[in-house]
């Protein structure tokens, strides 16, 4: 449980129960994935929210623009 406590303490309570519950579930999943992959919880967060998510947004934007040009 120690591994989850460190990650859960990194964020405050939002005051909205269902959001806090989803956050806790996501933290448990990320901590478990980090142990399987062998990198830290913080590194997983960086990969997902700083590298992968922005890259996907850019890719989908470019694909959307390409499709929009094809239809003209």
C-alpha positions as CSV (number, residue, x, y, z in Angstrom):
1,X,0.0,0.0,0.0
2,X,3.0,2.3,0.4
3,X,3.5,2.5,-3.3
4,X,0.0,3.8,-3.7
5,X,0.2,6.2,-0.8
6,X,3.1,8.2,-2.3
7,X,1.3,8.7,-5.6
8,X,-2.1,9.5,-3.9
9,X,-0.5,12.1,-1.7
10,X,0.8,14.0,-4.7
11,X,-2.7,15.4,-5.4
12,X,-5.2,17.2,-3.2
13,X,-8.9,16.3,-2.9
14,X,-11.2,17.9,-5.4
15,X,-14.2,17.8,-3.2
16,X,-16.2,15.9,-5.8
17,X,-16.4,12.3,-4.7
18,X,-16.8,10.6,-8.1
19,X,-13.8,12.6,-9.5
20,X,-11.7,11.6,-6.5
21,X,-12.7,7.9,-7.0
22,X,-11.7,7.9,-10.6
23,X,-8.4,9.6,-9.8
24,X,-7.6,6.9,-7.1
25,X,-8.4,4.1,-9.6
26,X,-6.2,5.7,-12.2
27,X,-3.4,6.1,-9.7
28,X,-3.6,2.4,-8.8
29,X,-3.5,1.5,-12.5
30,X,-0.5,3.7,-13.2
31,X,1.4,2.5,-10.2
32,X,0.8,-1.1,-11.2
33,X,1.8,-0.4,-14.8
34,X,5.0,1.4,-13.6
35,X,6.0,-1.7,-11.6
36,X,5.4,-3.9,-14.6
37,X,7.3,-1.7,-17.0
38,X,10.0,-0.9,-14.4
39,X,9.8,2.9,-14.4
40,X,8.5,5.3,-11.8
41,X,4.9,6.6,-11.4
42,X,6.2,10.1,-12.3
43,X,7.8,8.9,-15.5
44,X,4.6,7.1,-16.6
45,X,2.7,10.5,-16.0
46,X,5.3,12.3,-18.1
47,X,5.1,9.8,-20.9
48,X,1.3,9.8,-21.0
49,X,0.5,13.5,-20.4
50,X,3.6,15.3,-21.8
51,X,4.6,13.1,-24.7
52,X,1.9,10.7,-25.8
53,X,-1.3,12.8,-25.4
54,X,0.1,16.0,-27.1
55,X,1.5,13.8,-29.9
56,X,-1.9,12.2,-30.4
57,X,-3.6,15.6,-30.5
58,X,-1.2,16.8,-33.1
59,X,-1.5,13.6,-35.2
60,X,-5.3,13.8,-35.1
61,X,-5.3,17.5,-35.9
62,X,-3.1,16.9,-39.0
63,X,-5.3,13.9,-40.1
64,X,-8.4,16.0,-39.7
65,X,-6.9,18.9,-41.8
66,X,-5.9,16.4,-44.5
67,X,-9.4,15.0,-44.6
68,X,-10.9,18.4,-44.7
69,X,-8.7,19.4,-47.7
70,X,-9.7,16.2,-49.5
71,X,-13.4,17.0,-49.3
72,X,-12.9,20.5,-50.9
